[in-house]
Amino acid sequence: MLQIVYQSDELVAINKPSGLLVHRSPIDKRETRFAVQELRNQLGQYVYPLHRLDKPTSGVLVFALSSEAASFYSKQWQENTVSKRYLALARGFAPASLHIDYGLRLEEDKGAGIAAGEEPQEAITDINSLAYYSVPEALDRYPQTRFSLVECLPLTGRKHQIRRHLKHIAHPIIGDSRHGKGPLNRACAEYFGAGRLWLHCQRMELLDRDGEKLVLQAGLPEDFVEILMQLKGFEVSDE
């Protein structure tokens, strides 16, 4: 059963687990589980996803409960007025804080019939490093392996934006099979006993019908809490 973190007459938000597609997609034709269908069955009514969340990403996923509500609330995502906070576990010691303004081209997706874009689209992400860890194991090229717990605040909504921006600054997210480092991902999965994309949408803020701020939050899943507990003993004060 999906964990519901907020529900009203118009909206419902869940804490989407990693590995669950939002809806049926040519990206993974063999997949049989979808958040839309599971939530529909759970609530006994149709639901309308208001935004996307990558299959391997966990966290806040918001649905409208009517087509009219979907039309009203989806505009906030289209206009980039929804405030979003993600947590990511990244390779190396990321900058303490950084404003990333780096345009992204539309990625090719042959399964969905999408061609790569020629012109970069505006893409902006603010990041803040919350903790640094130095593990005394050669999981990468060095005798010790460094990690950062990074707060990511995307100000635009491009596909894979956070993943691509962290790759751009040479601090890819651990477990990112597309934009990360395969050997490091596999070594980390074996060392920590868990493998996934370590990216979680922790909070979203939008406006309700009355213009009041609506804060939707999703706690870290158990596997994310566990890996941070394992890393706790290797935390260092700064870079």
N, C-alpha and C positions, 0 to 999 in steps of 0.2 A: 504494500500500500504506500502511495506517495505521501510524503510529509507536507501537510498544508501549513504554511506559516502566516497566512492572512486570508480572510474571506469576508466579503461584503455582498450586498445585493448585486453589485456590478462587476467585482473583480475577485479573483482568487490567485494567490501566489503559492508556489511550491518550492521546496528545496530539492532541485533536480539532482539526482545522483549522477556521478560520472559514468559514462557508457550508455546513457539513454538518449536516443534521438528525440528531438522535439516532435517531429512528424515524419511520415513516410518520405523517403528521399532516394533519388537515384545514386546518391553517394554510397549507400549500403543497401543494395537490393535484397540481401538475404536477412536483413534485420526484421524481427517480428514484433518487437516491443517499441512503443512510441508514447511519449508523455501525453500527447493529445488524447489518444485512445484510452490510456490507462486512467487519466483524470476524468474523462467523460464517463467511463464505467463506474468510477468511484463515486462521482457526484450524481450520476443518473441524469445528466443533461449535457448539451453541447457546450463546448468551450472554444474560445478563439485566442490563439497565441498572439501576443502583442509585440514580441521581439524574438530574436533567435539567441540560442546559446549552444555553442559547439557540443557535439556528442561527448567528447571527453571532459568537458568543463562541467563542474558542479555549481550549485548555488541557485540564487533567486531567478525564478522563471514565472512571468506574469501572464495571466489569461483574462480575457473579458468573458462575461457570462451572457452577452447578447451582441448581436451585430451592431446595434446602435452604440453600445458602450465601447465596442472595438473601434468603431469609427471615431469616437470622441477621444479616447485615450491614446490610440496609435499615433495621433498627430504629435504627441510629445516626444516620441521616439524619432519620428521623421524630422522634427525640428531640432533634435539634439538638446532638448531641455531636461531630459531625465539625468539625474546625477547618479553615477555608478561607481562602486568601490569594489575592486577585486584584490585578492591576495594570491601571490604567485611565489613559488620556490624556484629561484633562478641560479644558474651556474655562475660561480665567481663572486667577487665582492662588487655589487652594483653601486653606482654613485649614491651618496646619501640622499640627494634629491636631484631631479632632472626634469626639464620641460622638453619633451620630444616632439618636435614639429617636423615630421618627415612624411611626405606624400607617398601614398601606396597605390600601385596599379592594381586593377582588378585581376585576381588570380584566375588562371585557366582552370576550368572544371569540365573535362570531357564528358563525364557521366551526366552532368546536368545541361550539357550543350552550351556552356559558357566559354567564350573566347577570352583570352587575356586582353586586358585594356592597354592602350598605347600611352595615354596620358595619366600621370599620377593624380590621385584625388587627395584633397586635403585630409590629413590624419594627424591628430594631436593627442598625446597622452602625457600626463604628469605622473612621475613615480617618486616614491619615498622608500628608502630602505629602512625596515623596522628592526632587523636583526641580522647579524653575520655569524656564520658558523665555519669552523675549520676542522674537518674530519681527518684524523691521522691515517688515512688509507689512500692508496694510489688508485682511485676510481677513474681518474682522468690521466693526463700526461705528467702530473706532478706528484711528489711523495705525499702531499696533503691535498685534500679536495675541498674547495671553498664553495659555500652556498650563501645566498641572500634570501631573506623573506622580504618580499617587495609589495608595497601597497601601490596599486595601479589605478589611476583615475582617468579613464578615457573621456575625452571631450568631444570626440566624433565617434561615428559608429561603423567603421570599415570592417570588412570581413577579416577575421583573424588579426585584428589590429594590435592587440596587446602582445600576442605571440610574435608577430612580425616586428614590432617595435623593439621588443627585448632582444630578438635576434639581431636587429640592426645595430644595437649598442654592444653586441658581443656578450650578452648575458641571457642566452636562451632559457626558456622554462624547462625544468627537468621533466622528462616524460613526453616532450613534444616530438612526435614521430615525424612531423613534416618540417618543422622549422628549428628543431634542436639537433643534438648530437647523438646519433644512434648508439655508439659504443658506451658513452657515458650514461645514457638512459638505461641500457641493459645492465650496466655495472651497478647503478643505483637501485634498480629494481631488485637485483639479487642481494645487495648489501642490506637494504631496508626491509626486504621481504614483502614489498608491495610496488606495483608498477601502474602508473596512470599519468595523465597530464596534471601536474600539480598547480592547477589554476581554479580558483573558486570565486564566484560572484557573491560577495558577502552582504552587500547593501545596495538598494536602489531607492531614490527619492523622486517622487513626482507630485503633481498637484491633483487634488480631487475636484469634484464639481464646483465646490465653493471657493476654490483657489487656495485651500489649506494644504500644507505639506503632508504628504503621506509617505512614511518611511517603512520600507519592506526589508526585513533582515533574515538571513539564513545562516545558522551556525555552521561551523566547520564540520564536515563529516568525520566519522571515526578514523578513517584511514589517514586523513590529513592531520588530525590531532595526534595520532600515533607517531607519524613521521617527525612532527615537531617535538614531541616528547623525546624521541631518540636523538634528535639534534641538540636538545637543550644542554646536554653535558659538554657540547663542543662550541658553545656560543663564545664569541670574542667581543670585546668592548667596541672596537671600531676597526676601520680598514688599516 
